[in-house]
């Protein structure tokens, strides 16, 4: 009877030791993409417009947390205009309009 308890305890311990081999760590950081994939994703990433602020006669747009004025570069985009609720960016011949409140477009 005592040998059975020892054997059962040994089996339980060995199964617990193998647990970390197949269980996912919930505190582990997310997987990092390769450098080539990151560069491609960054080039295609659309900036996030979070604020448009009036400073005197000029407007200032906050794109991805960074202040930008008309004519400034934001990554590969150039700020073409800043309106009351929108910002127009250009990337070569391509233009991109960012709405401050996209659900309120006409």
ROGUMI-532204 format. One record per atom (N, C-alpha, C): atom name; residue in three letters; x, y, z; residue number from 0. Coordinates in Angstrom, 3 decimals. Example, Ala and Ser with C-alpha at 12.3 -4.5 7.8 and 13.67 -1.06 7.14 Angstrom:
<rs>
<r 'N' 'Ala' <13.190 -5.690 7.800> 0>;
<r 'CA' 'Ala' <12.300 -4.500 7.800> 0>;
<r 'C' 'Ala' <13.200 -3.300 7.800> 0>;
<r 'N' 'Ser' <12.850 -2.250 7.080> 1>;
<r 'CA' 'Ser' <13.670 -1.060 7.140> 1>;
<r 'C' 'Ser' <12.900 0.030 7.870> 1>;
</rs>
This chain:
<rs>
<r 'N' 'Unk' <0.819 -1.189 0.000> 0>;
<r 'CA' 'Unk' <0.000 0.000 0.000> 0>;
<r 'C' 'Unk' <0.866 1.258 0.000> 0>;
<r 'N' 'Unk' <1.930 1.236 0.786> 1>;
<r 'CA' 'Unk' <2.835 2.356 0.850> 1>;
<r 'C' 'Unk' <3.571 2.543 -0.476> 1>;
<r 'N' 'Unk' <3.928 1.437 -1.132> 2>;
<r 'CA' 'Unk' <4.593 1.509 -2.435> 2>;
<r 'C' 'Unk' <3.661 2.105 -3.485> 2>;
<r 'N' 'Unk' <2.362 1.837 -3.354> 3>;
<r 'CA' 'Unk' <1.380 2.374 -4.287> 3>;
<r 'C' 'Unk' <1.269 3.887 -4.145> 3>;
<r 'N' 'Unk' <1.294 4.383 -2.934> 4>;
<r 'CA' 'Unk' <1.245 5.824 -2.694> 4>;
<r 'C' 'Unk' <2.489 6.514 -3.247> 4>;
<r 'N' 'Unk' <3.647 5.904 -3.035> 5>;
<r 'CA' 'Unk' <4.899 6.470 -3.541> 5>;
<r 'C' 'Unk' <4.894 6.483 -5.062> 5>;
<r 'N' 'Unk' <4.414 5.423 -5.651> 6>;
<r 'CA' 'Unk' <4.344 5.333 -7.111> 6>;
<r 'C' 'Unk' <3.375 6.379 -7.668> 6>;
<r 'N' 'Unk' <2.239 6.548 -7.024> 7>;
<r 'CA' 'Unk' <1.257 7.545 -7.457> 7>;
<r 'C' 'Unk' <1.800 8.955 -7.318> 7>;
<r 'N' 'Unk' <2.498 9.207 -6.198> 8>;
<r 'CA' 'Unk' <3.098 10.516 -5.974> 8>;
<r 'C' 'Unk' <4.166 10.810 -7.027> 8>;
<r 'N' 'Unk' <4.977 9.819 -7.357> 9>;
<r 'CA' 'Unk' <6.011 9.973 -8.382> 9>;
<r 'C' 'Unk' <5.393 10.273 -9.739> 9>;
<r 'N' 'Unk' <4.309 9.599 -10.056> 10>;
<r 'CA' 'Unk' <3.617 9.829 -11.321> 10>;
<r 'C' 'Unk' <3.037 11.239 -11.377> 10>;
<r 'N' 'Unk' <2.464 11.686 -10.269> 11>;
<r 'CA' 'Unk' <1.904 13.032 -10.198> 11>;
<r 'C' 'Unk' <2.997 14.081 -10.373> 11>;
<r 'N' 'Unk' <4.119 13.905 -9.700> 12>;
<r 'CA' 'Unk' <5.233 14.856 -9.807> 12>;
<r 'C' 'Unk' <5.794 14.906 -11.220> 12>;
<r 'N' 'Unk' <5.954 13.765 -11.844> 13>;
<r 'CA' 'Unk' <6.512 13.751 -13.201> 13>;
<r 'C' 'Unk' <5.552 14.394 -14.196> 13>;
<r 'N' 'Unk' <4.247 14.229 -13.991> 14>;
<r 'CA' 'Unk' <3.298 14.866 -14.909> 14>;
<r 'C' 'Unk' <3.282 16.373 -14.706> 14>;
<r 'N' 'Unk' <3.498 16.832 -13.476> 15>;
<r 'CA' 'Unk' <3.543 18.272 -13.217> 15>;
<r 'C' 'Unk' <4.807 18.893 -13.797> 15>;
<r 'N' 'Unk' <5.897 18.144 -13.815> 16>;
<r 'CA' 'Unk' <7.135 18.657 -14.390> 16>;
<r 'C' 'Unk' <7.033 18.827 -15.898> 16>;
<r 'N' 'Unk' <6.225 18.021 -16.545> 17>;
<r 'CA' 'Unk' <6.086 18.130 -17.996> 17>;
<r 'C' 'Unk' <5.074 19.198 -18.397> 17>;
<r 'N' 'Unk' <4.320 19.730 -17.452> 18>;
<r 'CA' 'Unk' <3.294 20.732 -17.740> 18>;
<r 'C' 'Unk' <3.852 21.969 -18.449> 18>;
<r 'N' 'Unk' <4.936 22.582 -17.978> 19>;
<r 'CA' 'Unk' <5.427 23.784 -18.654> 19>;
<r 'C' 'Unk' <5.884 23.552 -20.091> 19>;
<r 'N' 'Unk' <6.149 22.316 -20.464> 20>;
<r 'CA' 'Unk' <6.603 22.050 -21.821> 20>;
<r 'C' 'Unk' <5.508 22.273 -22.855> 20>;
<r 'N' 'Unk' <4.258 22.062 -22.490> 21>;
<r 'CA' 'Unk' <3.188 22.213 -23.476> 21>;
<r 'C' 'Unk' <2.198 23.311 -23.120> 21>;
<r 'N' 'Unk' <2.258 23.871 -21.908> 22>;
<r 'CA' 'Unk' <1.331 24.931 -21.511> 22>;
<r 'C' 'Unk' <1.885 26.281 -21.953> 22>;
<r 'N' 'Unk' <1.021 27.133 -22.474> 23>;
<r 'CA' 'Unk' <1.432 28.475 -22.891> 23>;
<r 'C' 'Unk' <1.567 29.366 -21.666> 23>;
<r 'N' 'Unk' <2.577 30.211 -21.666> 24>;
<r 'CA' 'Unk' <2.794 31.147 -20.571> 24>;
<r 'C' 'Unk' <1.936 32.383 -20.813> 24>;
<r 'N' 'Unk' <0.942 32.664 -19.960> 25>;
<r 'CA' 'Unk' <0.078 33.820 -20.198> 25>;
<r 'C' 'Unk' <0.786 35.151 -19.991> 25>;
<r 'N' 'Unk' <1.952 35.147 -19.345> 26>;
<r 'CA' 'Unk' <2.681 36.389 -19.117> 26>;
<r 'C' 'Unk' <3.752 36.645 -20.173> 26>;
<r 'N' 'Unk' <3.921 35.714 -21.099> 27>;
<r 'CA' 'Unk' <4.953 35.867 -22.126> 27>;
<r 'C' 'Unk' <4.552 36.959 -23.115> 27>;
<r 'N' 'Unk' <5.520 37.760 -23.603> 28>;
<r 'CA' 'Unk' <5.193 38.781 -24.606> 28>;
<r 'C' 'Unk' <4.760 38.133 -25.908> 28>;
<r 'N' 'Unk' <4.002 38.904 -26.700> 29>;
<r 'CA' 'Unk' <3.546 38.386 -27.985> 29>;
<r 'C' 'Unk' <4.738 38.161 -28.909> 29>;
<r 'N' 'Unk' <4.548 37.306 -29.883> 30>;
<r 'CA' 'Unk' <5.620 36.989 -30.826> 30>;
<r 'C' 'Unk' <6.014 38.238 -31.610> 30>;
<r 'N' 'Unk' <7.286 38.358 -31.874> 31>;
<r 'CA' 'Unk' <7.806 39.476 -32.650> 31>;
<r 'C' 'Unk' <7.971 39.020 -34.089> 31>;
<r 'N' 'Unk' <7.495 39.830 -35.030> 32>;
<r 'CA' 'Unk' <7.627 39.501 -36.441> 32>;
<r 'C' 'Unk' <9.053 39.738 -36.891> 32>;
<r 'N' 'Unk' <9.429 39.148 -37.985> 33>;
<r 'CA' 'Unk' <10.779 39.336 -38.507> 33>;
<r 'C' 'Unk' <10.956 40.767 -38.995> 33>;
<r 'N' 'Unk' <12.194 41.203 -39.130> 34>;
<r 'CA' 'Unk' <12.485 42.576 -39.531> 34>;
<r 'C' 'Unk' <11.905 42.903 -40.899> 34>;
<r 'N' 'Unk' <11.947 41.981 -41.834> 35>;
<r 'CA' 'Unk' <11.393 42.223 -43.164> 35>;
<r 'C' 'Unk' <9.897 42.442 -43.124> 35>;
<r 'N' 'Unk' <9.199 41.690 -42.305> 36>;
<r 'CA' 'Unk' <7.759 41.837 -42.172> 36>;
<r 'C' 'Unk' <7.419 43.146 -41.477> 36>;
<r 'N' 'Unk' <8.210 43.544 -40.465> 37>;
<r 'CA' 'Unk' <7.959 44.794 -39.760> 37>;
<r 'C' 'Unk' <8.095 45.987 -40.692> 37>;
<r 'N' 'Unk' <9.117 45.991 -41.527> 38>;
<r 'CA' 'Unk' <9.327 47.106 -42.442> 38>;
<r 'C' 'Unk' <8.181 47.214 -43.436> 38>;
<r 'N' 'Unk' <7.712 46.086 -43.914> 39>;
<r 'CA' 'Unk' <6.602 46.085 -44.863> 39>;
<r 'C' 'Unk' <5.322 46.569 -44.189> 39>;
<r 'N' 'Unk' <5.072 46.111 -42.969> 40>;
<r 'CA' 'Unk' <3.868 46.525 -42.237> 40>;
<r 'C' 'Unk' <3.928 48.004 -41.893> 40>;
<r 'N' 'Unk' <5.119 48.507 -41.540> 41>;
<r 'CA' 'Unk' <5.269 49.914 -41.199> 41>;
<r 'C' 'Unk' <5.000 50.797 -42.408> 41>;
<r 'N' 'Unk' <5.443 50.365 -43.585> 42>;
<r 'CA' 'Unk' <5.231 51.141 -44.800> 42>;
<r 'C' 'Unk' <3.754 51.213 -45.160> 42>;
<r 'N' 'Unk' <2.989 50.185 -44.818> 43>;
<r 'CA' 'Unk' <1.573 50.157 -45.149> 43>;
<r 'C' 'Unk' <0.690 50.644 -44.004> 43>;
<r 'N' 'Unk' <1.260 50.944 -42.850> 44>;
<r 'CA' 'Unk' <0.482 51.353 -41.694> 44>;
<r 'C' 'Unk' <-0.074 52.756 -41.897> 44>;
<r 'N' 'Unk' <-1.363 52.918 -41.622> 45>;
<r 'CA' 'Unk' <-2.015 54.215 -41.759> 45>;
<r 'C' 'Unk' <-1.876 54.954 -40.433> 45>;
<r 'N' 'Unk' <-1.428 56.213 -40.464> 46>;
<r 'CA' 'Unk' <-1.291 56.980 -39.227> 46>;
<r 'C' 'Unk' <-2.638 57.163 -38.531> 46>;
<r 'N' 'Unk' <-2.591 57.309 -37.214> 47>;
<r 'CA' 'Unk' <-3.802 57.515 -36.423> 47>;
<r 'C' 'Unk' <-3.891 58.985 -36.037> 47>;
<r 'N' 'Unk' <-4.997 59.611 -36.415> 48>;
<r 'CA' 'Unk' <-5.258 61.007 -36.070> 48>;
<r 'C' 'Unk' <-6.010 61.038 -34.749> 48>;
<r 'N' 'Unk' <-5.440 61.717 -33.748> 49>;
<r 'CA' 'Unk' <-6.098 61.747 -32.441> 49>;
<r 'C' 'Unk' <-6.567 63.135 -32.028> 49>;
<r 'N' 'Unk' <-6.024 64.202 -32.642> 50>;
<r 'CA' 'Unk' <-6.381 65.548 -32.208> 50>;
<r 'C' 'Unk' <-6.037 66.552 -33.294> 50>;
<r 'N' 'Unk' <-6.869 67.576 -33.421> 51>;
<r 'CA' 'Unk' <-6.551 68.742 -34.247> 51>;
<r 'C' 'Unk' <-6.697 69.947 -33.334> 51>;
<r 'N' 'Unk' <-5.625 70.736 -33.244> 52>;
<r 'CA' 'Unk' <-5.618 71.879 -32.327> 52>;
<r 'C' 'Unk' <-5.342 73.166 -33.101> 52>;
<r 'N' 'Unk' <-6.057 74.215 -32.757> 53>;
<r 'CA' 'Unk' <-5.858 75.528 -33.370> 53>;
<r 'C' 'Unk' <-4.794 76.265 -32.572> 53>;
<r 'N' 'Unk' <-3.756 76.745 -33.244> 54>;
<r 'CA' 'Unk' <-2.708 77.544 -32.615> 54>;
<r 'C' 'Unk' <-2.585 78.838 -33.395> 54>;
<r 'N' 'Unk' <-3.224 79.876 -32.912> 55>;
<r 'CA' 'Unk' <-3.252 81.135 -33.645> 55>;
<r 'C' 'Unk' <-4.035 80.953 -34.928> 55>;
<r 'N' 'Unk' <-3.389 81.210 -36.064> 56>;
<r 'CA' 'Unk' <-4.042 81.026 -37.361> 56>;
<r 'C' 'Unk' <-3.748 79.660 -37.966> 56>;
<r 'N' 'Unk' <-2.890 78.883 -37.313> 57>;
<r 'CA' 'Unk' <-2.510 77.562 -37.826> 57>;
<r 'C' 'Unk' <-3.197 76.451 -37.047> 57>;
<r 'N' 'Unk' <-3.322 75.318 -37.718> 58>;
<r 'CA' 'Unk' <-3.823 74.111 -37.056> 58>;
<r 'C' 'Unk' <-2.666 73.131 -36.897> 58>;
<r 'N' 'Unk' <-2.746 72.365 -35.829> 59>;
<r 'CA' 'Unk' <-1.743 71.357 -35.516> 59>;
<r 'C' 'Unk' <-2.461 70.021 -35.401> 59>;
<r 'N' 'Unk' <-1.957 69.007 -36.096> 60>;
<r 'CA' 'Unk' <-2.548 67.666 -36.041> 60>;
<r 'C' 'Unk' <-1.645 66.764 -35.209> 60>;
<r 'N' 'Unk' <-2.263 65.934 -34.385> 61>;
<r 'CA' 'Unk' <-1.511 64.942 -33.614> 61>;
<r 'C' 'Unk' <-1.686 63.604 -34.323> 61>;
<r 'N' 'Unk' <-0.607 63.134 -34.948> 62>;
<r 'CA' 'Unk' <-0.600 61.870 -35.688> 62>;
<r 'C' 'Unk' <0.288 60.881 -34.944> 62>;
<r 'N' 'Unk' <-0.286 59.769 -34.544> 63>;
<r 'CA' 'Unk' <0.450 58.747 -33.783> 63>;
<r 'C' 'Unk' <1.159 59.359 -32.578> 63>;
<r 'N' 'Unk' <0.507 60.335 -31.937> 64>;
<r 'CA' 'Unk' <1.062 60.958 -30.743> 64>;
<r 'C' 'Unk' <2.077 62.052 -31.013> 64>;
<r 'N' 'Unk' <2.355 62.364 -32.288> 65>;
<r 'CA' 'Unk' <3.359 63.362 -32.652> 65>;
<r 'C' 'Unk' <2.695 64.589 -33.276> 65>;
<r 'N' 'Unk' <3.050 65.815 -32.838> 66>;
<r 'CA' 'Unk' <2.466 67.023 -33.438> 66>;
<r 'C' 'Unk' <3.029 67.263 -34.840> 66>;
<r 'N' 'Unk' <2.142 67.583 -35.775> 67>;
<r 'CA' 'Unk' <2.545 67.846 -37.161> 67>;
<r 'C' 'Unk' <1.800 69.068 -37.696> 67>;
<r 'N' 'Unk' <2.521 69.912 -38.440> 68>;
<r 'CA' 'Unk' <1.934 71.076 -39.110> 68>;
<r 'C' 'Unk' <1.875 70.800 -40.608> 68>;
<r 'N' 'Unk' <1.184 71.661 -41.342> 69>;
<r 'CA' 'Unk' <1.129 71.532 -42.799> 69>;
<r 'C' 'Unk' <2.550 71.629 -43.347> 69>;
<r 'N' 'Unk' <2.896 70.717 -44.234> 70>;
<r 'CA' 'Unk' <4.223 70.676 -44.837> 70>;
<r 'C' 'Unk' <5.183 69.734 -44.134> 70>;
<r 'N' 'Unk' <4.843 69.303 -42.928> 71>;
<r 'CA' 'Unk' <5.718 68.403 -42.170> 71>;
<r 'C' 'Unk' <5.601 66.979 -42.700> 71>;
<r 'N' 'Unk' <6.646 66.206 -42.484> 72>;
<r 'CA' 'Unk' <6.648 64.791 -42.847> 72>;
<r 'C' 'Unk' <6.273 63.967 -41.623> 72>;
<r 'N' 'Unk' <5.511 62.918 -41.877> 73>;
<r 'CA' 'Unk' <5.168 61.942 -40.835> 73>;
<r 'C' 'Unk' <5.442 60.573 -41.432> 73>;
<r 'N' 'Unk' <6.622 60.050 -41.156> 74>;
<r 'CA' 'Unk' <7.043 58.809 -41.806> 74>;
<r 'C' 'Unk' <7.217 59.079 -43.290> 74>;
<r 'N' 'Unk' <6.543 58.309 -44.122> 75>;
<r 'CA' 'Unk' <6.630 58.506 -45.572> 75>;
<r 'C' 'Unk' <5.524 59.416 -46.096> 75>;
<r 'N' 'Unk' <4.705 59.973 -45.205> 76>;
<r 'CA' 'Unk' <3.605 60.852 -45.599> 76>;
<r 'C' 'Unk' <3.969 62.318 -45.375> 76>;
<r 'N' 'Unk' <3.462 63.190 -46.243> 77>;
<r 'CA' 'Unk' <3.604 64.633 -46.070> 77>;
<r 'C' 'Unk' <2.235 65.203 -45.736> 77>;
<r 'N' 'Unk' <2.174 66.078 -44.724> 78>;
<r 'CA' 'Unk' <0.909 66.698 -44.334> 78>;
<r 'C' 'Unk' <0.590 67.787 -45.356> 78>;
<r 'N' 'Unk' <-0.497 67.593 -46.108> 79>;
<r 'CA' 'Unk' <-0.905 68.530 -47.158> 79>;
<r 'C' 'Unk' <-1.813 69.616 -46.600> 79>;
<r 'N' 'Unk' <-2.823 69.218 -45.818> 80>;
<r 'CA' 'Unk' <-3.720 70.208 -45.215> 80>;
<r 'C' 'Unk' <-4.303 69.664 -43.923> 80>;
<r 'N' 'Unk' <-4.665 70.615 -43.053> 81>;
<r 'CA' 'Unk' <-5.315 70.273 -41.790> 81>;
<r 'C' 'Unk' <-6.592 71.091 -41.720> 81>;
<r 'N' 'Unk' <-7.726 70.408 -41.757> 82>;
<r 'CA' 'Unk' <-9.023 71.066 -41.671> 82>;
<r 'C' 'Unk' <-9.588 70.962 -40.265> 82>;
<r 'N' 'Unk' <-10.840 71.406 -40.108> 83>;
<r 'CA' 'Unk' <-11.488 71.388 -38.794> 83>;
<r 'C' 'Unk' <-11.638 69.968 -38.252> 83>;
<r 'N' 'Unk' <-11.884 68.993 -39.108> 84>;
<r 'CA' 'Unk' <-12.070 67.629 -38.640> 84>;
<r 'C' 'Unk' <-11.338 66.597 -39.456> 84>;
<r 'N' 'Unk' <-10.398 67.055 -40.309> 85>;
<r 'CA' 'Unk' <-9.708 66.096 -41.166> 85>;
<r 'C' 'Unk' <-8.295 66.570 -41.480> 85>;
<r 'N' 'Unk' <-7.465 65.603 -41.837> 86>;
<r 'CA' 'Unk' <-6.085 65.872 -42.253> 86>;
<r 'C' 'Unk' <-5.862 65.121 -43.556> 86>;
<r 'N' 'Unk' <-5.253 65.799 -44.529> 87>;
<r 'CA' 'Unk' <-4.926 65.157 -45.803> 87>;
<r 'C' 'Unk' <-3.420 64.957 -45.857> 87>;
<r 'N' 'Unk' <-3.035 63.707 -46.101> 88>;
<r 'CA' 'Unk' <-1.629 63.332 -46.220> 88>;
<r 'C' 'Unk' <-1.356 62.890 -47.645> 88>;
<r 'N' 'Unk' <-0.117 63.040 -48.083> 89>;
<r 'CA' 'Unk' <0.283 62.570 -49.409> 89>;
<r 'C' 'Unk' <1.493 61.667 -49.268> 89>;
<r 'N' 'Unk' <1.476 60.616 -50.089> 90>;
<r 'CA' 'Unk' <2.607 59.688 -50.175> 90>;
<r 'C' 'Unk' <2.840 59.491 -51.661> 90>;
<r 'N' 'Unk' <3.751 60.277 -52.210> 91>;
<r 'CA' 'Unk' <3.926 60.271 -53.663> 91>;
<r 'C' 'Unk' <2.682 60.863 -54.308> 91>;
<r 'N' 'Unk' <2.081 60.151 -55.254> 92>;
<r 'CA' 'Unk' <0.859 60.608 -55.921> 92>;
<r 'C' 'Unk' <-0.406 60.231 -55.149> 92>;
<r 'N' 'Unk' <-0.259 59.392 -54.161> 93>;
<r 'CA' 'Unk' <-1.411 58.902 -53.389> 93>;
<r 'C' 'Unk' <-1.759 59.883 -52.274> 93>;
<r 'N' 'Unk' <-3.052 60.199 -52.129> 94>;
<r 'CA' 'Unk' <-3.507 61.042 -51.029> 94>;
<r 'C' 'Unk' <-4.364 60.232 -50.075> 94>;
<r 'N' 'Unk' <-4.247 60.555 -48.812> 95>;
<r 'CA' 'Unk' <-4.963 59.853 -47.760> 95>;
<r 'C' 'Unk' <-5.639 60.888 -46.877> 95>;
<r 'N' 'Unk' <-6.952 60.748 -46.676> 96>;
<r 'CA' 'Unk' <-7.693 61.655 -45.808> 96>;
<r 'C' 'Unk' <-8.003 60.944 -44.500> 96>;
<r 'N' 'Unk' <-7.577 61.556 -43.403> 97>;
<r 'CA' 'Unk' <-7.857 61.030 -42.069> 97>;
<r 'C' 'Unk' <-8.941 61.889 -41.434> 97>;
<r 'N' 'Unk' <-10.009 61.263 -40.980> 98>;
<r 'CA' 'Unk' <-11.104 61.965 -40.324> 98>;
<r 'C' 'Unk' <-10.920 61.874 -38.812> 98>;
<r 'N' 'Unk' <-11.139 62.982 -38.122> 99>;
<r 'CA' 'Unk' <-11.059 62.967 -36.668> 99>;
<r 'C' 'Unk' <-12.190 62.133 -36.087> 99>;
<r 'N' 'Unk' <-13.374 62.263 -36.672> 100>;
<r 'CA' 'Unk' <-14.541 61.479 -36.269> 100>;
<r 'C' 'Unk' <-15.074 60.777 -37.504> 100>;
<r 'N' 'Unk' <-14.528 59.616 -37.870> 101>;
<r 'CA' 'Unk' <-14.917 58.927 -39.108> 101>;
<r 'C' 'Unk' <-16.401 58.606 -39.200> 101>;
<r 'N' 'Unk' <-17.066 58.380 -38.083> 102>;
<r 'CA' 'Unk' <-18.487 58.029 -38.129> 102>;
<r 'C' 'Unk' <-19.366 59.214 -38.496> 102>;
<r 'N' 'Unk' <-18.809 60.413 -38.510> 103>;
<r 'CA' 'Unk' <-19.599 61.604 -38.804> 103>;
<r 'C' 'Unk' <-19.350 62.136 -40.210> 103>;
<r 'N' 'Unk' <-18.822 61.308 -41.108> 104>;
<r 'CA' 'Unk' <-18.581 61.749 -42.476> 104>;
<r 'C' 'Unk' <-19.897 61.906 -43.209> 104>;
<r 'N' 'Unk' <-19.922 62.855 -44.149> 105>;
<r 'CA' 'Unk' <-21.156 63.119 -44.908> 105>;
<r 'C' 'Unk' <-21.235 62.260 -46.133> 105>;
</rs>
